[in-house]
Amino acid sequence: MQGSRKVAVTGQALLSRRWQVLAGSLLLCLFLSALVYTWAQLKPQKPVPSSTAVKMIAPPPTEPPQAPPSAAPTPGEILLPGDTLKHPVSPSEAKGVKPFYRAAEGGKRVALTFDDGPYPGLTERYLAVLERMHAPATFFVIGCRAERYPHLVKLMREKGHEVGSHSWWHANLGRATKEEVRSDLVRTARVLEGITGEPVKFFRPPYGAVNSGVLEIAEELGEKVVLWDVDPRDWTNPGPQTMVKRVLSQVRDGSIILLHEGRPGTLEALPTLIRELRNRGYELVTLSELLQPAPEKKKAGISMPAEEKAEAKKEHTAPSVTEATYQSPLEAGAGEKAPPALRSPEPLPPRR
């Protein structure tokens, strides 16, 4: 009997200890959980990746900064008619070398000028129209294109037209250093001289961008910088009739007319443009003739050639030029791509 009581007491004691251990373990777990929770709340939270996209509420868009109103050109700045580019020319340059916009003493004469060529397939057609209508012109060609199509440059000279430089790449030389400008002009001049056997007399900077460096280098090379005062903006493809109207509304004695070889509508408008200029008493001459004072006894205009009178009776239009035929100067098979910017002077080609 006593033995059984001892066993019962011992079992109760063991059971009590087990509950005590279990209760202590539970308390310890609760304590540790509280510590972990507190530490997690105090620790900086990291974004948790989720497969569900979270839509962020973007702040309201801000108003774009308003561009200041365009101010009038400051003294020493030249703003070409119909041009959006400003051409800074210092007062010291204004007293010395200046670009030509028109011939003040040109008389009742004007010059047709064509930029960006030569263009195979188009240049020949321009030359055919000019020859048929006995109209001389001046072509400002791109150096890399002239090097690729020298036969077209020779054809220009054979037909009695003048050839000038329009730079090598058609880059904005107004943003280039003097060494870059010199390298560009020298390289172009050597190619043109090698084709025509004549020195280059005229240079037209692309985009009309001219500054002191461009003027100085061109003067050193013996090239006159020629811009324009009549711009029909044929590069916007306004259509032949609109282009002719724009020229006639701007032209005056001694004007230099800016045209582009590769633009749609320019070739189509050319015969009408030449006739209308002559009907208003203008004589078409080359730049060399225009920049010389007009002879005192020179007639106000020239009569229309007999061949042209016969053609004028017909409804003649040149073959139309579609959008598909136009390519920019460096896209139409020039064989080279212009750099995005002039960053370092290009080495001069070896002298002949």
C-alpha positions in Angstrom: 0.0 0.0 0.0 2.7 2.4 1.0 4.7 1.4 -2.1 1.8 2.3 -4.4 1.4 5.7 -2.7 5.1 6.5 -3.3 4.8 5.6 -7.0 1.8 7.9 -7.3 3.5 10.8 -5.6 6.6 10.3 -7.8 4.4 10.3 -11.0 2.7 13.5 -9.9 6.0 15.2 -9.3 7.3 14.2 -12.7 4.1 15.4 -14.4 4.4 18.7 -12.6 8.0 19.2 -13.7 7.0 18.5 -17.3 4.3 21.2 -17.2 6.8 23.6 -15.7 9.3 22.9 -18.4 6.6 23.3 -21.1 5.3 26.5 -19.6 8.9 27.9 -19.4 9.5 26.9 -23.0 6.3 28.7 -24.1 7.3 31.8 -22.2 10.7 31.7 -23.8 9.2 31.4 -27.2 6.9 34.3 -26.6 9.8 36.4 -25.4 11.9 35.6 -28.4 9.0 36.3 -30.7 8.5 39.7 -29.1 12.2 40.5 -29.6 12.2 39.5 -33.3 9.0 41.5 -33.9 10.5 44.6 -32.2 13.8 44.3 -34.2 11.9 43.8 -37.5 9.9 47.0 -36.8 13.0 49.0 -36.1 15.0 47.7 -39.1 14.7 49.7 -42.4 12.3 47.9 -44.8 13.4 46.7 -48.2 11.1 46.5 -51.1 9.7 43.0 -51.5 9.5 41.9 -55.2 6.1 40.8 -56.2 4.6 39.3 -59.3 1.8 41.8 -59.1 2.6 45.2 -60.6 2.1 48.1 -58.2 0.6 51.2 -59.8 2.5 54.2 -58.7 0.7 57.6 -58.5 2.8 59.9 -60.6 3.1 63.6 -59.5 1.2 66.1 -61.7 3.2 67.1 -64.8 5.0 70.4 -64.5 4.6 73.1 -67.1 7.5 73.0 -69.7 9.8 76.1 -69.5 8.6 78.7 -71.8 11.2 79.9 -74.4 12.0 83.6 -74.2 10.6 85.7 -77.0 13.1 86.0 -79.9 14.9 89.3 -79.5 15.9 91.5 -82.4 19.4 91.0 -83.8 22.0 92.8 -81.8 24.5 95.0 -83.5 26.9 92.9 -85.5 24.4 90.2 -86.2 23.0 89.4 -89.6 19.6 87.9 -90.0 19.0 86.6 -93.6 15.6 87.1 -95.2 13.6 83.9 -94.8 16.4 82.3 -92.7 16.1 81.3 -89.1 19.8 81.2 -88.4 21.7 84.1 -87.0 25.1 84.8 -88.4 27.3 86.6 -86.0 29.7 89.0 -87.6 31.9 91.2 -85.3 32.2 95.0 -85.9 35.8 94.5 -87.0 34.7 92.1 -89.7 32.0 94.4 -90.8 34.8 96.9 -91.6 36.9 94.3 -93.5 35.9 91.0 -95.1 32.1 90.5 -95.4 30.0 87.9 -97.1 28.1 88.8 -100.3 24.3 88.8 -100.1 23.7 90.7 -103.3 25.6 92.9 -105.7 24.8 96.5 -104.9 26.1 97.6 -108.2 24.9 94.6 -110.2 22.3 96.6 -112.2 19.3 94.8 -113.6 21.1 91.5 -113.3 20.6 88.4 -111.1 22.4 85.2 -110.4 20.9 81.7 -110.2 22.8 79.5 -107.7 22.2 75.8 -107.0 23.4 74.1 -103.8 24.1 70.5 -102.7 25.0 68.7 -106.0 26.0 67.1 -108.1 23.1 64.6 -108.4 23.4 61.8 -111.0 20.2 61.8 -113.1 19.2 65.3 -112.0 22.2 67.4 -112.7 22.2 66.5 -116.4 18.5 67.6 -116.6 19.3 70.9 -114.9 22.1 71.6 -117.3 19.9 70.7 -120.3 17.2 73.2 -119.2 19.8 76.0 -118.6 21.5 75.3 -122.0 18.2 75.3 -123.8 17.2 78.6 -122.3 20.7 80.2 -122.5 20.8 80.8 -118.8 24.2 80.7 -117.0 24.3 79.7 -113.3 26.6 79.0 -110.4 26.7 75.5 -108.8 27.9 75.2 -105.2 28.9 71.6 -104.9 29.7 69.4 -101.9 33.3 68.1 -102.0 32.6 64.4 -101.3 30.0 64.3 -104.0 32.2 66.1 -106.5 34.9 63.6 -105.8 32.5 60.7 -106.5 30.9 62.3 -109.6 33.7 64.4 -111.2 32.2 64.0 -114.7 29.2 66.0 -113.6 31.4 68.8 -112.3 33.3 68.8 -115.6 30.0 69.0 -117.5 29.0 72.1 -115.5 32.1 73.9 -116.6 31.8 72.6 -120.2 28.3 74.2 -120.4 29.7 77.5 -119.3 28.6 77.5 -115.6 30.6 78.4 -112.6 31.5 75.9 -109.8 31.9 77.0 -106.2 32.6 75.2 -102.9 29.8 74.2 -100.5 32.2 72.5 -98.0 33.2 68.8 -97.9 30.5 67.3 -95.6 27.8 70.0 -95.6 28.5 70.4 -91.9 27.8 73.6 -89.9 31.2 75.2 -90.0 29.9 78.1 -87.9 30.4 75.7 -84.9 33.8 74.4 -86.0 37.3 75.6 -85.0 39.5 77.4 -87.5 41.6 74.3 -88.1 38.5 72.3 -88.9 37.3 75.0 -91.2 40.6 75.2 -93.0 40.8 71.4 -93.3 37.3 71.3 -94.8 37.8 74.1 -97.3 41.3 73.0 -98.4 40.2 69.4 -99.0 37.2 70.6 -101.1 39.3 73.1 -103.0 41.9 70.5 -104.0 39.3 68.1 -105.3 37.5 70.9 -107.3 40.8 72.2 -108.7 41.8 68.7 -109.7 38.6 68.3 -111.7 38.3 71.8 -113.3 41.9 72.8 -113.4 40.9 76.2 -112.0 41.1 77.7 -108.5 38.0 77.9 -106.5 36.7 81.5 -106.3 33.5 81.2 -104.3 32.5 79.5 -101.1 29.0 79.1 -99.7 28.9 77.9 -96.1 26.2 75.3 -95.4 23.1 76.7 -93.7 24.5 80.2 -94.3 26.4 79.7 -91.0 29.3 82.2 -91.1 31.5 83.6 -88.4 34.9 85.3 -88.1 36.8 82.0 -88.5 34.9 81.1 -91.7 35.5 84.5 -93.1 39.2 84.5 -92.2 40.0 81.1 -93.6 38.0 81.7 -96.8 39.9 85.0 -97.3 43.2 83.2 -96.8 42.3 80.7 -99.5 41.2 83.4 -101.9 37.5 82.3 -101.8 34.7 84.9 -101.6 32.0 83.9 -99.1 28.6 84.1 -101.0 25.2 83.9 -99.3 21.9 85.1 -100.8 19.1 87.6 -100.5 16.3 85.6 -102.3 15.3 82.3 -100.7 12.1 80.6 -102.0 12.7 77.8 -99.5 12.4 75.2 -102.2 13.7 72.7 -99.6 10.3 72.7 -98.1 8.8 71.4 -101.4 6.3 74.3 -101.7 5.4 73.4 -105.3 6.7 75.0 -108.6 4.1 77.8 -108.7 4.7 78.9 -105.1 8.4 78.7 -105.6 8.3 81.0 -108.6 6.0 83.5 -106.8 8.3 83.6 -103.8 11.3 84.4 -106.0 9.5 87.1 -107.9 8.3 88.7 -104.7 11.8 89.0 -103.3 14.0 89.6 -106.3 15.6 93.0 -106.9 18.6 94.4 -108.8 21.8 92.4 -108.1 20.0 89.6 -106.3 21.5 86.2 -105.6 18.9 83.5 -105.8 19.2 80.4 -103.7 18.0 77.1 -105.2 18.8 73.4 -104.5 19.5 70.7 -107.1 17.9 67.8 -105.3 14.6 69.3 -104.3 11.3 68.2 -105.8 9.7 71.0 -107.9 12.8 73.1 -108.4 13.6 71.5 -111.8 10.0 71.7 -112.8 9.8 75.4 -111.9 13.1 76.4 -113.5 11.9 77.2 -117.1 9.0 79.3 -115.8 11.2 81.0 -113.3 13.8 82.0 -116.0 11.1 83.3 -118.4 9.4 85.4 -115.6 12.7 86.9 -114.5 13.4 87.9 -118.1 9.9 89.3 -118.6 10.6 91.6 -115.7 13.8 92.8 -117.4 16.4 90.8 -115.5 19.5 89.4 -117.1 20.8 86.1 -115.8 24.6 86.1 -115.2 27.2 84.1 -113.3 28.4 85.3 -109.9 31.7 86.5 -111.4 29.7 88.8 -113.8 27.3 89.9 -111.1 29.9 90.9 -108.6 31.5 93.2 -111.2 29.9 96.7 -111.7 27.3 96.6 -114.4 28.4 98.3 -117.6 27.0 101.8 -117.9 25.5 101.3 -121.3 24.1 97.8 -120.5 20.5 97.4 -121.4 18.0 96.8 -118.6 17.5 93.3 -119.7 18.1 90.9 -122.5 15.7 89.8 -125.1 14.3 86.3 -125.1 16.2 84.0 -127.5 14.3 83.0 -130.7 14.4 79.4 -129.7 12.9 80.2 -126.3 10.2 82.3 -127.9 9.1 79.3 -130.0 9.1 77.1 -126.9 7.2 79.6 -124.8 4.2 79.3 -127.2 3.9 75.7 -126.1 2.8 74.6 -122.7 6.2 73.4 -121.8 7.1 71.9 -118.4 10.1 70.1 -117.4 9.8 66.4 -116.4 8.3 66.4 -112.9 10.5 65.4 -109.9 8.7 63.3 -107.4 9.4 62.8 -103.7 10.9 59.4 -104.4 13.6 60.9 -106.5 14.9 63.2 -103.8 17.7 62.3 -101.4 19.7 64.4 -99.1 23.2 65.3 -100.3 24.9 62.6 -98.3 22.2 59.9 -98.9 22.3 59.9 -102.7 25.3 57.6 -103.2 28.0 59.9 -101.8 29.8 56.8 -100.5 30.6 58.5 -97.2 28.7 59.5 -94.1 29.2 62.8 -92.4 30.4 62.7 -88.8 27.8 63.8 -86.2 30.0 66.8 -85.4 33.3 68.2 -86.2 35.4 67.3 -83.2 39.0 67.2 -84.3 40.7 68.7 -87.3 40.8 66.5 -90.3 44.4 65.9 -91.6 45.0 67.8 -94.8 45.4 65.7 -97.9 48.9 65.5 -99.5 49.7 68.3 -101.8 49.9 67.5 -105.5 
